[in-house]
C-alpha cells in the first residue's frame, strides 16, 4: 500500500508510463505532473488521492475503485475502463475522448465540463453524477439512465442522435426539449 505519498514525474527518468499496477492500494497520494501513458491498473484502489492534470492516455483500468479522489483536468484519452467504480470523486474538465467504459459504476461524482466525445458506454451505471456541460459528441446514450444526474447544458451533435434512447426524468425531458427547439407551453 502506498500511503501519504507525493509522486512527481516531470522528466523521462521518473516516467511511470507503461507500468502495470496489480493489487495496489493508493491512499492519500498526490501525483504531480505524472505521465501514466499506457499504464495498466488492475485490482487497484485509489482512496483520497489527487491525480489532477496527470496523463493516462491509452491506459487500461480493470476492477479498479476510485473513491474520494480528484482527477480534474486529467487526460484519459483512449483509455479502457472495465468493471471500475468511481465514487465521490471529481473529474471536472477531464478528457475522456475515445474511451471505453464497460460494466462500470459512477456515483456521487462531478464530471462537469468533461470531454466524453466518441465514447463507448456498455452497461454503465450513473447515479447522482454532475454532467453539466459535458461534451457527448458522437457518444450514444441509448439505454443510459441519466434520471438522477445533472445534465444541464450537455453538448451533442446538431442531429441530436446521441440522445436517442437515453433515460431521463420529466424535468430533464423539458430541458432536452428546449435543446431540440421544442417550446413547451
C-alpha positions, 0 to 999 in steps of 0.5 A: 500500500502506498500511503501519504505519498507525493509522486512527481514525474516531470522528466523521462527518468521518473516516467511511470508510463507503461507500468502495470499496477496489480493489487495496489492500494493508493491512499492519500497520494498526490501525483504531480505532473505524472505521465501514466501513458499506457499504464495498466491498473488492475485490482487497484484502489485509489482512496483520497488521492489527487491525480489532477492534470496527470496523463493516462492516455491509452491506459487500461483500468480493470476492477479498479475503485476510485473513491474520494479522489480528484482527477480534474483536468486529467487526460484519459484519452483512449483509455479502457475502463472495465468493471471500475467504480468511481465514487465521490470523486471529481473529474471536472474538465477531464478528457475522456475522448475515445474511451471505453467504459464497460460494466462500470459504476459512477456515483456521487461524482462531478464530471462537469465540463468533461470531454466524453466525445466518441465514447463507448458506454456498455452497461454503465451505471450513473447515479447522482453524477454532475454532467453539466456541460459535458461534451457527448459528441458522437457518444450514444446514450441509448439505454443510459439512465441519466434520471438522477444526474445533472445534465444541464447544458450537455453538448451533442451533435446538431442531429441530436442522435446521441440522445436517442434512447437515453433515460431521463426524468420529466424535468430533464425531458423539458430541458432536452426539449428546449435543446431540440427547439421544442417550446413547451407551453 
